[in-house]
Amino acid sequence: MLLVILLLTNLMYSQMIVRPNPFNGDGELIVKVDGEEYIKKVDVRIYDMSGKLIFEKKLYNEKFFNSYFVCRMYLTLPNGVYILQVITDNKVYNKKVIVN
């Protein structure tokens, strides 16, 4: 299944939207950054609720406009609640995701 992460950034606010949530725990993550700044790289991390890092991937962008990253996950997450963390050049986003 595809998990889409939308990072909205501008001068007034920043937020991360994750769809679908819940998801089935495997497949691809699509990270899309919308805003006024160019994002060169993002780190995608997934933690379990005990704080253990269970997935990490660094993604790089060579474009000169709004950033779009595809992250293939080569693992299947067991059912549960996780923290999805996306780190951009200057911002850290965290969101709870449910795997079912």
C-alpha positions in Angstrom: 0.0 0.0 0.0 1.0 3.6 -0.6 1.5 5.9 2.3 1.5 9.6 1.3 3.2 12.2 3.5 2.5 15.8 2.6 4.6 18.5 4.2 3.0 21.9 4.0 5.4 24.8 4.7 5.2 28.5 4.4 5.8 31.6 6.4 2.7 31.2 8.5 2.6 27.5 9.4 4.1 24.1 8.8 2.3 20.7 9.1 2.6 17.1 8.0 -0.4 15.3 6.6 -0.3 11.5 6.4 -2.8 9.5 4.2 -4.1 6.9 4.6 -3.9 6.6 8.4 -4.3 3.8 9.4 -2.4 1.9 6.7 -1.3 -1.7 6.2 2.4 -1.3 7.1 4.2 -2.1 3.9 4.8 -0.7 0.4 5.9 2.8 -0.5 6.1 6.1 1.3 5.6 9.2 -0.9 6.9 12.4 0.7 5.8 15.6 -0.9 7.0 19.0 0.3 4.8 22.0 -0.6 6.1 25.4 0.2 8.3 28.3 -0.6 11.6 26.7 0.1 13.6 24.1 -1.8 14.2 21.0 0.3 17.4 19.1 -0.6 17.0 16.1 1.5 14.7 14.4 4.0 15.2 11.7 6.6 12.3 9.4 7.1 12.2 7.5 10.4 9.7 5.2 12.0 9.8 4.5 15.7 7.7 2.1 17.8 6.0 3.4 20.9 8.9 2.4 23.1 11.1 4.8 21.1 13.0 2.1 19.2 14.1 3.1 15.7 12.8 0.5 13.3 13.1 2.2 9.9 15.3 5.0 8.6 15.9 6.2 5.0 17.6 9.3 3.7 16.1 10.7 0.5 17.8 13.3 -1.7 16.3 15.8 -4.2 18.0 17.1 -7.3 15.1 19.3 -8.5 14.8 23.1 -8.1 11.1 23.3 -7.3 8.7 21.8 -4.8 10.2 18.6 -3.5 8.9 15.1 -4.2 10.5 11.9 -2.7 9.6 8.3 -3.0 10.7 5.9 -0.2 10.4 2.2 -0.7 10.0 0.3 2.5 11.4 -3.2 2.5 9.8 -4.3 5.7 6.3 -5.1 7.0 5.3 -3.4 10.2 3.2 -5.4 12.7 -0.1 -4.0 13.8 0.2 -1.2 16.2 0.9 2.6 16.7 4.1 4.1 15.5 5.7 7.6 15.3 6.6 8.7 11.8 9.3 11.3 11.8 10.3 13.4 8.8 13.3 15.7 9.1 13.9 18.3 6.4 16.8 20.8 6.1 15.4 22.9 8.9 12.3 21.3 10.4 11.3 18.1 12.2 7.8 16.7 11.7 6.3 13.9 13.9 3.0 12.1 13.4 1.4 9.0 15.0 0.5 6.4 12.4 -1.6 3.3 12.9 -0.8 0.0 11.2 -3.7 -2.5 10.9 
